[in-house]
């Protein structure tokens, strides 16, 4: 017994540890090799964010999750990252971080380097895997990266659906309802959770877990519960892509894996304001031209498939021109219900109105049964490039590609190929029925936005979703929209989701709510769910606001809120600040806002609702304290600018 105790003490003494701290010293990551296993823990201001959590990879020829020894690496260094990116939440980013590489050996030979990037509220980590002798290719069978959350943590998670289910067997497409304030230890519907994943760590604060830097050389991941408070990285499900392709990515060696990211904070401000998905990635190639973002309309959300005809799309071009918008999205079935010759005519007509077109495409391939056309054009290089050349020749602004087939490596390659070809032909790309963007705004010049959320179409199809619109809208600014542009297609001013505005699913939220979400939901390209009839049946003040609302921003600030309950935030473009709020709670939200972004004595415009959700607009003078008392009823909104 004494010998065993001495051996245990010796092993403990022999364990190596390395520490890296954020530039402000508040965030600390500790890495160890105790017991021959790589592990890490995270503290913020002395409070535990992550308890000791596993690290490592299992390759097809080596198990790099055990029998490891930490090698000698360089100490931490401070880096400054400066870049401008007009299509994310903050146009100009000045990012300071600490960086450190921790080598791990197995049997005395290099296995992988753990690369750590730590800013004041963010941790990003990745593995750089080394060749072994003449072995210069590998298959990543499993990733052991885990996240051991403290006791008392609650979860705000989006369950991932099983593959080949739902409409036309198109799942998973990151379109399920979140579970809010739930306990740990669950695994969604049995398939884990879609990134990003938000956790509330008792009274200590919040942690957002996600990934970035995924391209066609790897697969996208998900979060799996490994029992209790431990969550781990999971690879795609075998049934995705109709069973085609491996769930395990194959990689050349040496190779650096995508980044796993953590954003931590005592409040939700670091989560809402983080730019870590873009800070640690780089542009893969230069843009073929200066891409133009902006606002547009689309008929499908209100009027569905029958509206995809020549006359109705021409009417929407006129409507977009009346609104001062730049684009119209021509949705599914244009190939059969309009035809190519008439699309060319629409494009020419739009040009006379300074309105360009986006065209919808099916991603195609063998991965689902979605019948909508155009099909069989985006999944093959020659057909795709020929199609894009035609679009460029007639002045099409961009494409919306729908119905993808999961997160396996071949599907990630398809995303990258579409984005690469689109850049060659000067087309912007919006993805729908798709995976989460993972740093793509910075990586791929032609990337505009992704859906990857239960978006506005579900409001058309379900009264239940209309009833829950405010609750869901109070989730997205804290989770989905924190890590990438979100193409929601909302801000409806119709009372009903049908062409006559008098039947079908009924909107429960106010007009001011619609204006607030136009600012709250970030995407550089916005096709709002407005209709030509709104020019005369919606309040003039609402239409006037929607005519001038921006879609690109210089800065974002979290003010107050709680996922699923309410949200108040601010965005800045140039010198103009927009403060917006929405409320999903039954009781009216009453609070006093601090408005340091405005000068005392300044005149600001306020859009607000009364208890009957009747919107009103007024002008208020900012007082000396720069404070304003506000109230937002259930399903109501607030806009200040």
GUMILUM-761435 format. One record per residue (C-alpha): x negated, y negated, z; residue in one letter. Coordinates in steps of 0.02 Angstrom, whole numbers, plus 32768, in hexadecimal, padded with zeros to 4 digits. Example, Ala and Ser with C-alpha at 12.3 -4.5 7.8 and 13.67 -1.06 7.14 Angstrom:
<tikes>
7D9980E18186A/7D5480358165S/
</tikes>
This chain:
<tikes>
800080008000X/7F727F8A802AX/7F207FB17F84X/7FC17F8F7F25X/7FD97EEB7F82X/7F287EB67F5CX/7F417EE27EA5X/7FE17E7C7E9EX/7F887DE77EECX/7EF97DFA7E72X/7F707DFE7DDEX/7FC77D617E1EX/7F217D097E33X/7EEC7D3D7D85X/7F897CF57D33X/7F647C5A7CCEX/7FD37BC07CCAX/7FD17B247C60X/80367A867C78X/806B79FE7BFFX/80C679607C34X/812778DE7BD3X/80DA78337BB2X/813B77E87C45X/810D787B7CB6X/81C078A97CDFX/81D279467C75X/815E79D97C98X/814C7A807C3FX/80E87B0C7C92X/80AC7BA07C2AX/806A7C417C77X/80327CF17C4BX/805F7D467CEFX/80737E017CDCX/80327DF97C2BX/80CE7D9E7BF0X/80D87CEF7BABX/81557C827C08X/817F7BCC7C27X/81E57B5D7C99X/82237AA97C8BX/82397A237D11X/827E79737CFEX/825478FA7D8BX/822C798F7DFAX/82D479E47DDAX/82DE7A8D7D85X/83247A877CD3X/82EB7B357CA4X/82AE7BB97D1CX/82237C2E7CE3X/825A7C667C36X/820F7CE47BBDX/81AA7CC07B20X/81657D2D7A96X/81867D8779F3X/81987E3C79BFX/81507E5A7912X/815E7EF778A9X/80AA7F2478D3X/808F7ED5797FX/80EE7EAD7A1EX/80BC7DFE7A50X/81317DF97AE5X/80C27E5B7B5DX/800C7E827B7CX/7FE17DCC7B5AX/7F557D617BA0X/7F507CA47B96X/7EB77C637B3CX/7E5A7BBF7B4DX/7EA77B327AEBX/7E957A777AE2X/7EE87A087B63X/7F8179A27B3EX/7F75790A7ACEX/7FEE787B7AB2X/8032785C7A04X/809877CC79BDX/811677F47935X/815B776378CEX/81D3777D783EX/826C773277EBX/82FE779D77B7X/839F77457784X/840D77E27789X/83FE780A7843X/844177B978E1X/83AD774278F1X/835F76F87854X/82B476D1789EX/826B774D791BX/81D97729798EX/81B677CC79E8X/812C77EE7A65X/8107789E7AA1X/808679107AF0X/804979A27A89X/7FEA7A3E7ABBX/7FBC7AE57A6EX/7FB37B7C7AE1X/7F607C167A92X/7F957CC67AC3X/7F2A7D5F7AA6X/7F537E187A9FX/7EC97E987AB4X/7E4E7E097AADX/7E887DD07A00X/7EF07D3679D1X/7FAA7D5D79CFX/80017CB479C5X/7FEE7C0179FBX/807D7BB47A5CX/808F7B017A1DX/80E47A897A95X/812679DB7A6DX/816979817B08X/81B578D37B09X/8209787C7B9AX/82AB78E07B88X/828479647B05X/82247A067AF9X/81FF7A597A52X/819F7AFC7A44X/816C7B6F79B7X/80F87C017995X/80647BFE791FX/80467CB678F6X/7F997CF178C2X/7F667D777844X/7F237E1A788AX/7E947E5D7825X/7ED17E797774X/7F877E6B77A9X/7FC27DC57763X/807E7DE3775AX/80F77E0E77E5X/81AD7E287812X/81EE7DD278AFX/82587E5C78FBX/82867DF97997X/82657D5479EBX/825B7D587AA8X/826B7C9C7AC5X/82E57C877B54X/83387C027BBDX/83557C2E7C74X/83D07BAD7CB5X/83E27B817D6EX/84717BC47DD7X/850B7B567DCFX/84F77B327D15X/85947B247CABX/859E7B357BEFX/85E37AD47B5AX/85D17B4F7ACBX/86117B797A1EX/86297C377A0CX/85E47C7C796AX/86617CE37908X/86417D8E78C1X/860C7D96780AX/86817DB57778X/871D7D7E77D5X/87967CEB77CEX/87CC7C95772DX/878F7CFA7697X/87107D4E770AX/86A87CB07712X/86707CB377C9X/86017C8C7823X/86077BD477F5X/85F37B7F789FX/86AC7B5678A4X/86F17B947949X/87397B3C79E2X/86C27B147A70X/86D47B5A7B1EX/86BE7ACE7B9DX/867C7AD17C4FX/86747B8F7C4AX/86087BFF7CB4X/85657C4D7C7BX/85547D077C59X/85C87D127BC3X/859E7D357B0EX/86287CDA7AB1X/86917D547A4CX/86037DD27A55X/85967D7C79D3X/85437CF47A3AX/854E7C3A7A1AX/852B7BC1798CX/84AB7B3879A6X/84A57AB879F1X/84D27AF67AA0X/84F57A817B32X/84E67AAB7BEBX/850B7A477C89X/84917A757D11X/84F97A517DACX/84CC79A47DEDX/842079A67D9BX/845A79717CF0X/846979B87C40X/84077A227BC6X/84247A367B0BX/83D57ACE7AB6X/83C07AD779FAX/83427AF6796FX/82F87A9278DFX/82827AA6784DX/82D97B3E7801X/82C17B517746X/82C17BDD76C7X/82297C2F7715X/828A7C6777B0X/83387C8D77EFX/83A67C1E785BX/83C77C55790CX/84527C5C798CX/84577C627A4AX/847C7D077AA1X/84A07D247B58X/84277DA47B9FX/84817DB27C46X/84A87D357CCDX/84547C8E7CB1X/83D87CCA7C2BX/83F57CA07B74X/83837CD47AE6X/83697CB17A2DX/83CA7D2879BEX/83B37D517907X/84447D567889X/84C67DDF788DX/84AE7E76781AX/85567E5E77C2X/85317DAD7787X/85217D9476CAX/85907E2E76B5X/85037E9576FEX/84807E597682X/83D57E3176C9X/837B7E55776BX/83A47E00780FX/82E87DF3782FX/82827D7277CFX/81E57DA37773X/81567D297781X/80A77D0D773BX/801A7D0077B8X/7FE57C8977FDX/80937C417817X/80E67BBF7887X/81987BE978B9X/82267B6A78C4X/82307AFF7961X/829B7B2A79F8X/82D47A877A48X/83117A527AF3X/835679A77B1DX/836B79857BD6X/83AC78F47C3BX/840078C17CDDX/848978777C6FX/84C7789A7BBEX/846978047B77X/83CD78677B43X/843C78EB7AF1X/84A1786D7A8CX/840978057A5DX/8386788D7A3BX/832978907996X/82C3792D79BDX/830B79907928X/82B4791478B6X/821D78E4791FX/81C4798B790CX/81E579AE7854X/819E795E77B7X/81DF7936770AX/81BB79C77695X/81AD795D75F8X/81D378AE75BCX/827F78727586X/829B786C74CBX/82F577C774E0X/833D77557565X/83DA77AF759DX/8476774875BDX/84E577727651X/858D77247679X/864877387685X/86C97791761CX/877577DF7613X/87B6788C75E6X/886578C575BCX/885B797975F5X/8865795C76B1X/8913790F76A5X/895779557601X/88FC79FC75F0X/88D77A5D7550X/89617A1474E1X/8911796874F1X/887879A27492X/88B9796273EBX/887F78D87378X/8904785673A0X/88F87869745CX/8839785F745BX/884577C373EFX/88BD777B746EX/883F77A274F8X/87B6774C7496X/882476B07492X/884476C5754CX/878A76D37571X/876B7635750BX/87F375DA756DX/879D7610760EX/86F175DC75D0X/86B7769175DEX/862C76DC7577X/866B778D7553X/86FA7807753CX/86E978C07564X/873D792E74E2X/875D79CE7542X/87777A867513X/87C77AC27471X/87947A2D7407X/87497AA47388X/87F47AEE735EX/886D7A63738FX/880C79D27342X/87867A1B72D2X/86D979E172A5X/870B7968721CX/878479107290X/8703790D731DX/869178B172A6X/871F78397282X/873D7820733CX/868477FE7356X/8687777A72CDX/8725772C7315X/86D9772B73C4X/864076D27381X/86AD76427347X/86EA763373FBX/863D764D744BX/867B76F27492X/86147791747BX/864D7846748FX/861E78D874FEX/864D798374B8X/867A7A1E751EX/862A7AC874FCX/863A7B777543X/85947BBC7581X/85C67C627531X/855E7CFF7533X/859B7DA2757EX/85B47D657630X/866F7D3F7639X/87157D4275DCX/87317C8675CCX/87877C747522X/877F7BB8750AX/871A7B787477X/86A47B457432X/86507BEA745DX/85B07C427428X/854E7BA2740DX/84F57B7B74B1X/84AB7C2674DDX/843A7C3B7444X/83AC7BC87413X/83C97BB87358X/84857B9D7364X/84707B2473F6X/83ED7AB973A0X/84507AB772FDX/84E97A7D735EX/848679F873BAX/843D79B87317X/84EF79A172D6X/852279467374X/848D78D37369X/84B678AA72B4X/8566786E72E1X/8535780F737FX/857578827409X/853A784474B5X/853778EA7512X/857E79967535X/85DE79EB75C0X/85B07AA475C7X/86237B16762CX/86397BC7766EX/858C7C05769EX/85697CB176E3X/850B7CA87786X/845D7C8577C9X/83EC7D0C7781X/83487CDB772EX/838B7CEC767AX/841B7C7576A4X/83A27BF776EFX/83407C04764DX/83DF7BDC75EBX/83FC7B3F7652X/83497B097631X/83547B317577X/83F47ACB7563X/83A57A3875BDX/83057A437558X/835F7A4B74B0X/83D679C074E4X/834279517509X/82FC7974745BX/839F7936740FX/83BE78A67488X/845A78F274DAX/848978E67592X/84C6798675E6X/854F79A37666X/85647A5576A8X/860A7A9D76E6X/86397B46772BX/85847B4A775EX/84FE7B5677E1X/84BF7ACC7852X/843F7A557804X/83977A6C7858X/832F79CF783AX/836379CB7783X/8383790F777EX/82C778F6778AX/828D79957733X/82F479897693X/830E78E0763DX/83B0791575E6X/840579507686X/849978E776BEX/85027948773DX/854F79ED7773X/85F77A1E77B8X/85CC7AA87836X/865F7A7578A3X/871C7A8978ABX/873679F47839X/87CC799177FAX/88137A1B778CX/88497A74782BX/88B479DE785AX/891279F477B7X/892D7AAF77D0X/895A7AB37889X/89C87A4B78FAX/89697A97798BX/88C97A4A794AX/892279A27939X/895C79B279EDX/88A879D57A23X/8856795579AFX/882278DE7A3AX/87D779687AA4X/877179AD7A13X/873A78FF79DEX/86F878E57A8EX/8689797E7A7AX/862C795C79D8X/85C978BF7A0BX/857D79247A9AX/855779C67A3FX/856879E07983X/8543792E7949X/84AC791979BBX/843A7981794CX/84717957789BX/84E878FA7828X/859A793C7836X/860D7934779FX/86B7793177F5X/872278DA7771X/8797788977EEX/87D777DE7825X/8886780177E4X/8902777077E2X/899277D977A1X/8A0E780A7828X/8A2478B377D4X/89B179237770X/8A13792776CEX/8A1F78C07630X/8AC3786C7663X/8A8678447713X/8B277889775DX/8B0D79427783X/8A8F79C877ABX/8A1379BC7839X/8A2D791D789DX/899D78B478DCX/89A37897799AX/8915781A79A3X/8920775F7988X/88E576F378F9X/886176A7796BX/882677597992X/880F777378D6X/87A476D678C9X/873D77097960X/871277B47919X/86DA77637875X/864B771B78DDX/863B77A7795DX/8622783578DFX/857A7818788DX/855B784477D7X/850877D57754X/858C780A76D5X/864077FE7712X/86D6783576ACX/876277F5771AX/880D7847771FX/886377AB76E2X/88E877A67659X/8921772175DCX/89C5770C7639X/896376CD76D0X/894B76287675X/8A007600769CX/8A3976787727X/89A57667779FX/898375CB7807X/8924754777A6X/88A675357833X/887F75EF7829X/886475E9776DX/87FA754D777EX/878A75A477FCX/877976407791X/874875D476FDX/86AC75967756X/867B762577CBX/85C3765877B2X/8585770B779DX/84CB76F277C1X/848876B77867X/83EC767078B8X/840C76A4796BX/8481770879DBX/84A676F37A94X/850977637B09X/857677007B7FX/85E8777A7BDAX/8645781C7BC2X/865B78D47BE3X/866E795E7B60X/8724797E7B39X/876378EF7BA5X/872A78467B64X/869B77F37B0AX/865D773F7B01X/85C477197A98X/8575768F7A30X/852276877986X/84C075F9793AX/84A575C77886X/84347531786FX/846A74B578F5X/851B74F87900X/8550756A798EX/85EB75D97989X/8629761C7A31X/86AA76A67A1EX/870A77137A97X/878C779F7A94X/87EA77F87B1EX/883078A97B28X/886078A77BE0X/8917789E7C11X/88F778067C7CX/88C7775F7C32X/880D773E7C3BX/87ED76997C93X/873D76597CABX/86CE75C17C9EX/865075C27C11X/85A6756F7C1BX/8580751C7B75X/84C974E77B7AX/84C074EA7ABBX/852E744D7AB1X/8501739E7AE8X/8569734B7B6FX/85E872DC7B1AX/85E973417A79X/868F73627A26X/86AE741C7A0CX/873E747479B6X/879974FA7A1BX/880C758179D4X/886E75D67A5EX/890C763E7A7FX/899A76267AF8X/89EA76BA7B51X/8A5976DB7ABAX/89BE76E87A4CX/89EC764879F4X/894C75F779B9X/8926754079CEX/889474D3799CX/8853743B79F7X/87BB73D07A13X/876673CA7ABDX/86DE73587AFEX/865073B57B55X/8644737A7C09X/85A5734B7C67X/859673FA7CB2X/85A474447C03X/862D74B87C41X/86D774E67BFCX/876575447C4EX/87AF75C47BD6X/883676497BD7X/884D76DA7B5DX/88EC77427B68X/88F077FC7B41X/88D778167A84X/88A9775F7A74X/880E77017A42X/87A676657A57X/8739760479DDX/86D1756B7A09X/8660750E7991X/
</tikes>
